[in-house]
Amino acid sequence: MAEEYLTLAEIKELLEKEQEVRMLTMEQNYALEHANKFARLSAKDSRKLANELVEIEQVNEALACKLVDLLPQHEDEVNAVFLKERTMIDDDVIQQILDKVKQYV
């Protein structure tokens, strides 16, 4: 079974479709409620942005999805996402990320 990273908007869309078919579990309802509150882009736009972010050398799919969910507006927010990776990113990479995010916000 392969792992697939999804953005919060994509999860919201999947859960909404599943809700039409059957009753969701309590955990799924909590996840849907969370997604409704915090997903700011459509599933299509969030996937498009994630694909654009993956094109940046230091951004993998997991980081791209996290960046799409957070939609950072400042350098510090981008740095916070990369802290877990224990990798220093250049200022020009941070600016590329912020520029791509600004196109969708």
C-alpha positions as CSV (number, residue, x, y, z in Angstrom):
1,M,0.0,0.0,0.0
2,A,1.6,3.3,-1.1
3,E,1.4,6.5,0.9
4,E,-0.4,9.4,-0.7
5,Y,-0.2,12.9,0.8
6,L,-3.4,14.9,0.6
7,T,-4.1,18.5,1.4
8,L,-6.8,19.5,3.8
9,A,-9.1,20.6,1.0
10,E,-8.7,17.2,-0.7
11,I,-9.6,15.4,2.5
12,K,-12.6,17.7,2.9
13,E,-13.8,16.8,-0.6
14,L,-13.3,13.0,0.0
15,L,-15.1,13.1,3.3
16,E,-18.0,15.1,1.7
17,K,-18.3,12.5,-1.0
18,E,-18.2,9.6,1.5
19,Q,-20.8,11.4,3.6
20,E,-23.3,11.2,0.7
21,V,-22.8,7.4,0.5
22,R,-22.9,6.5,4.2
23,M,-22.8,7.8,7.7
24,L,-19.3,8.9,8.8
25,T,-17.7,7.7,11.9
26,M,-17.2,10.1,14.8
27,E,-13.5,10.6,13.9
28,Q,-14.4,11.2,10.3
29,N,-17.0,13.8,11.3
30,Y,-14.3,15.6,13.5
31,A,-11.9,15.5,10.5
32,L,-14.6,16.9,8.2
33,E,-15.5,19.7,10.7
34,H,-11.8,20.6,11.0
35,A,-11.4,20.6,7.2
36,N,-14.5,22.9,6.9
37,K,-13.0,25.3,9.3
38,F,-9.4,25.5,8.0
39,A,-9.3,24.5,4.3
40,R,-9.1,27.8,2.5
41,L,-8.6,26.7,-1.1
42,S,-10.6,24.3,-3.3
43,A,-9.3,20.8,-3.7
44,K,-8.4,21.5,-7.3
45,D,-6.4,24.7,-6.4
46,S,-4.8,23.1,-3.4
47,R,-3.5,20.2,-5.6
48,K,-2.3,22.6,-8.3
49,L,-0.4,24.7,-5.7
50,A,1.1,21.5,-4.1
51,N,2.3,20.4,-7.5
52,E,3.9,23.8,-8.1
53,L,5.6,23.7,-4.7
54,V,7.0,20.2,-5.4
55,E,8.9,21.7,-8.4
56,I,11.0,23.6,-5.9
57,E,14.1,21.6,-5.2
58,Q,13.9,21.4,-1.4
59,V,10.2,20.8,-1.2
60,N,8.9,17.2,-1.1
61,E,5.2,16.2,-1.4
62,A,4.6,16.0,2.3
63,L,6.1,19.5,2.9
64,A,4.1,20.9,-0.1
65,C,0.8,19.6,1.4
66,K,1.7,21.1,4.7
67,L,2.5,24.5,3.1
68,V,-0.8,24.4,1.2
69,D,-2.7,23.7,4.4
70,L,-1.0,26.6,6.2
71,L,-0.7,29.1,3.3
72,P,2.2,30.9,4.9
73,Q,2.5,34.7,4.4
74,H,5.8,35.3,6.2
75,E,9.3,33.9,6.1
76,D,9.0,32.7,9.8
77,E,6.0,30.6,8.9
78,V,7.9,28.9,6.1
79,N,10.9,28.3,8.4
80,A,8.6,26.7,11.0
81,V,7.5,24.1,8.5
82,F,11.1,23.2,7.6
83,L,12.3,23.0,11.2
84,K,11.2,19.4,11.5
85,E,13.3,18.5,8.5
86,R,16.4,19.9,10.1
87,T,17.4,21.5,6.9
88,M,18.3,25.1,6.4
89,I,16.6,26.6,3.4
90,D,17.9,29.6,1.5
91,D,16.1,32.9,1.5
92,D,15.5,32.6,-2.3
93,V,13.7,29.3,-1.8
94,I,11.6,30.9,0.9
95,Q,10.7,33.7,-1.4
96,Q,9.8,31.3,-4.2
97,I,7.4,29.5,-1.8
98,L,5.8,32.8,-0.6
99,D,5.4,34.0,-4.2
100,K,3.6,30.8,-5.3
101,V,1.4,30.9,-2.2
102,K,0.5,34.6,-2.9
103,Q,-0.9,33.6,-6.3
104,Y,-3.6,31.6,-4.5
105,V,-4.4,33.7,-1.5
